């Protein structure tokens, strides 16, 4: 019985997950939620609509891993001053976790279509 639990996430799959995670409603639901199975089931449903077959556990694990890696890098950078390691999708995760408003001060988020509310996923794949 292969659940695909060890199946590697492609960049497009991670981008889709981050795109869904960046949705204001999803962020609000995740905030302070301890029992979040339903939220990740919703995320998995949205991924399925985009042709990505991941179950809620895979989505939750990837979400947690992205957050953990981001926070570990943040901590490391505080001590070292300059980043020695780089994380894929760092800027996107940074925008979401900092909840930066779109505008001139949020240079990294401003150019990102992730937080612009766009529903056209094909634009992000290019």
VOBA-1610 file (N, C-alpha, C; in pm, whole numbers, padded with zeros to 5 digits, always signed):
BEGIN
Unk+00085-00119+00000Unk+00000+00000+00000Unk+00089+00125+00000Unk+00108+00183-00115Unk+00194+00301-00128Unk+00111+00427-00111Unk+00135+00497+00001Unk+00059+00619+00028Unk+00125+00740-00037Unk+00246+00721-00089Unk+00317+00833-00150Unk+00377+00925-00045Unk+00381+00881+00081Unk+00429+00965+00190Unk+00573+01008+00168Unk+00653+00923+00105Unk+00792+00958+00084Unk+00817+01022-00052Unk+00711+01045-00126Unk+00724+01101-00261Unk+00772+01246-00253Unk+00878+01273-00328Unk+00938+01407-00328Unk+00841+01510-00385Unk+00838+01627-00323Unk+00755+01737-00372Unk+00831+01811-00482Unk+00769+01829-00595Unk+00829+01907-00703Unk+00818+02056-00668Unk+00898+02139-00734Unk+00890+02283-00711Unk+00749+02335-00738Unk+00686+02286-00844Unk+00550+02331-00876Unk+00451+02294-00767Unk+00468+02175-00709Unk+00379+02133-00600Unk+00399+02222-00478Unk+00525+02252-00447Unk+00553+02338-00331Unk+00499+02479-00356Unk+00518+02529-00479Unk+00464+02662-00512Unk+00312+02665-00495Unk+00246+02558-00539Unk+00100+02551-00526Unk+00060+02549-00378Unk+00132+02471-00298Unk+00103+02465-00154Unk+00122+02603-00091Unk+00232+02670-00124Unk+00260+02803-00069Unk+00154+02902-00116Unk+00113+02890-00240Unk+00009+02978-00294Unk-00120+02964-00214Unk-00159+02842-00186Unk-00281+02816-00108Unk-00262+02864+00036Unk-00146+02837+00093Unk-00113+02879+00229Unk-00118+03031+00240Unk-00084+03101+00134Unk-00081+03247+00139Unk-00222+03308+00138Unk-00322+03227+00108Unk-00461+03274+00109Unk-00497+03321+00250Unk-00550+03442+00259Unk-00582+03503+00388Unk-00673+03414+00474Unk-00772+03351+00412Unk-00865+03265+00487Unk-00791+03145+00547Unk-00703+03086+00468Unk-00625+02970+00516Unk-00535+03014+00632Unk-00470+03128+00617Unk-00382+03178+00723Unk-00460+03201+00852Unk-00579+03258+00839Unk-00661+03284+00958Unk-00702+03153+01024Unk-00735+03053+00943Unk-00775+02924+00999Unk-00657+02857+01070Unk-00538+02868+01011Unk-00419+02804+01069Unk-00373+02872+01197Unk-00401+03000+01209Unk-00356+03077+01324Unk-00419+03024+01452Unk-00337+02971+01538Unk-00386+02925+01667Unk-00465+02796+01665Unk-00478+02733+01549Unk-00553+02607+01542Unk-00464+02493+01590Unk-00517+02414+01682Unk-00440+02297+01728Unk-00488+02172+01655Unk-00616+02163+01631Unk-00670+02052+01552Unk-00694+02106+01412Unk-00600+02076+01322Unk-00607+02141+01191Unk-00624+02044+01075Unk-00669+01923+01104Unk-00688+01825+00998Unk-00780+01879+00888Unk-00890+01943+00927Unk-00987+01994+00829Unk-00923+02100+00739Unk-00837+02182+00796Unk-00770+02287+00718Unk-00682+02221+00612Unk-00607+02120+00651Unk-00518+02054+00555Unk-00594+01967+00456Unk-00712+01921+00495Unk-00798+01853+00398Unk-00844+01952+00291Unk-00875+02074+00332Unk-00913+02180+00238Unk-00796+02213+00146Unk-00677+02224+00202Unk-00557+02252+00121Unk-00536+02139+00020Unk-00551+02014+00064Unk-00535+01899-00026Unk-00639+01902-00138Unk-00763+01943-00105Unk-00868+01955-00207Unk-00831+02062-00310Unk-00779+02173-00262Unk-00741+02281-00355Unk-00624+02237-00443Unk-00531+02160-00386Unk-00420+02108-00467Unk-00474+02012-00573Unk-00571+01929-00536Unk-00630+01833-00629Unk-00693+01905-00748Unk-00756+02020-00722Unk-00815+02099-00831Unk-00709+02146-00929Unk-00586+02154-00881Unk-00473+02195-00967Unk-00397+02075-01022Unk-00454+01956-01001Unk-00393+01835-01055Unk-00281+01778-00970Unk-00276+01818-00844Unk-00171+01770-00753Unk-00235+01679-00649Unk-00192+01553-00650Unk-00251+01452-00563Unk-00169+01435-00436Unk-00208+01506-00331Unk-00144+01496-00200Unk-00254+01486-00095Unk-00232+01399+00005Unk-00333+01390+00110Unk-00304+01495+00218Unk-00397+01507+00311Unk-00386+01613+00412Unk-00262+01597+00498Unk-00222+01472+00526Unk-00103+01449+00609Unk+00024+01496+00538Unk+00031+01470+00409Unk+00147+01515+00331Unk+00154+01668+00328Unk+00038+01731+00312Unk+00032+01877+00310Unk+00075+01934+00445Unk+00026+01874+00553Unk+00060+01923+00686Unk+00209+01905+00713Unk+00264+01791+00673Unk+00406+01765+00694Unk+00492+01863+00615Unk+00455+01889+00489Unk+00534+01982+00408Unk+00525+02123+00465Unk+00406+02163+00507Unk+00386+02294+00570Unk+00474+02308+00694Unk+00471+02206+00779Unk+00550+02210+00902Unk+00699+02214+00871Unk+00742+02136+00773Unk+00884+02134+00736Unk+00929+02268+00681Unk+00846+02332+00599Unk+00881+02464+00545Unk+00895+02566+00659Unk+00800+02562+00753Unk+00805+02655+00866Unk+00927+02628+00953Unk+00955+02500+00978Unk+01069+02463+01062Unk+01200+02508+00998Unk+01215+02481+00870Unk+01338+02517+00800Unk+01356+02670+00799Unk+01246+02740+00775Unk+01249+02886+00776Unk+01294+02939+00913Unk+01231+02888+01019Unk+01263+02936+01154Unk+01406+02900+01193Unk+01453+02781+01153Unk+01591+02740+01182Unk+01689+02834+01112Unk+01658+02871+00989Unk+01743+02965+00915Unk+01742+03103+00980Unk+01624+03147+01024Unk+01612+03276+01092Unk+01704+03279+01215Unk+01696+03173+01294Unk+01775+03163+01417Unk+01924+03162+01384Unk+01961+03084+01286Unk+02101+03073+01242Unk+02152+03209+01195Unk+02071+03279+01119Unk+02111+03408+01065Unk+02125+03514+01174Unk+02045+03501+01280Unk+02057+03594+01392Unk+02194+03582+01457Unk+02241+03458+01471Unk+02370+03433+01535Unk+02488+03465+01445Unk+02476+03430+01318Unk+02589+03445+01227Unk+02592+03581+01159Unk+02479+03648+01155Unk+02474+03779+01091Unk+02447+03770+00942Unk+02517+03684+00874Unk+02491+03670+00730Unk+02457+03524+00701Unk+02363+03505+00611Unk+02317+03368+00585Unk+02423+03282+00517Unk+02449+03169+00577Unk+02543+03073+00517Unk+02467+02970+00432Unk+02346+02942+00475Unk+02263+02847+00400Unk+02147+02923+00338Unk+02096+02868+00231Unk+01979+02929+00165Unk+01871+02822+00159Unk+01750+02865+00169Unk+01635+02774+00165Unk+01555+02804+00040Unk+01512+02699-00029Unk+01424+02719-00143Unk+01293+02778-00092Unk+01239+02873-00166Unk+01111+02937-00132Unk+01118+03020-00004Unk+01239+03060+00035Unk+01256+03140+00156Unk+01174+03269+00149Unk+01185+03341+00038Unk+01117+03470+00026Unk+00966+03456+00037Unk+00912+03351-00025Unk+00767+03329-00022Unk+00720+03297+00119Unk+00794+03208+00187Unk+00756+03171+00323Unk+00774+03291+00416Unk+00880+03369+00393Unk+00905+03489+00471Unk+00786+03585+00460Unk+00738+03606+00340Unk+00623+03696+00319Unk+00501+03649+00396Unk+00476+03520+00392Unk+00357+03467+00460Unk+00373+03478+00611Unk+00486+03433+00663Unk+00502+03430+00809Unk+00517+03568+00870Unk+00567+03661+00795Unk+00576+03798+00846Unk+00448+03874+00822Unk+00364+03820+00734Unk+00238+03885+00697Unk+00262+04029+00653Unk+00359+04045+00565Unk+00391+04179+00517Unk+00281+04230+00425Unk+00243+04354+00445Unk+00143+04411+00354Unk+00206+04435+00218Unk+00126+04430+00116Unk+00177+04461-00017Unk+00198+04611-00026Unk+00312+04649-00075Unk+00341+04791-00088Unk+00489+04813-00105Unk+00530+04941-00115Unk+00671+04972-00142Unk+00767+04917-00038Unk+00723+04907+00089Unk+00814+04861+00194Unk+00839+04711+00187Unk+00750+04638+00123Unk+00764+04492+00118Unk+00818+04450-00018Unk+00939+04486-00044Unk+01001+04462-00174Unk+00985+04319-00221Unk+01015+04222-00133Unk+01009+04082-00172Unk+00868+04036-00205Unk+00770+04085-00132Unk+00632+04043-00153Unk+00567+04114-00270Unk+00610+04237-00290Unk+00549+04320-00393Unk+00560+04253-00530Unk+00677+04193-00556Unk+00699+04134-00687Unk+00641+03993-00696Unk+00598+03941-00583Unk+00547+03804-00582Unk+00399+03802-00616Unk+00362+03712-00705Unk+00220+03697-00737Unk+00149+03611-00635Unk+00224+03556-00539Unk+00164+03467-00439Unk+00061+03538-00354Unk+00089+03662-00315Unk+00001+03730-00222Unk-00091+03830-00291Unk-00089+03832-00422Unk-00168+03933-00493Unk-00313+03891-00510Unk-00345+03771-00464Unk-00483+03725-00474Unk-00515+03669-00611Unk-00414+03650-00694Unk-00439+03599-00828Unk-00486+03455-00823Unk-00580+03423-00908Unk-00631+03287-00914Unk-00568+03212-01032Unk-00490+03283-01112Unk-00433+03221-01232Unk-00301+03155-01197Unk-00309+03027-01163Unk-00191+02953-01118Unk-00088+02937-01228Unk-00128+02933-01353Unk-00034+02910-01461Unk+00069+03023-01471Unk+00033+03142-01426Unk+00127+03254-01428Unk+00247+03227-01336Unk+00223+03154-01228Unk+00329+03129-01131Unk+00423+03018-01173Unk+00379+02935-01265Unk+00461+02820-01307Unk+00568+02863-01407Unk+00542+02969-01481Unk+00633+03012-01587Unk+00771+03047-01535
//
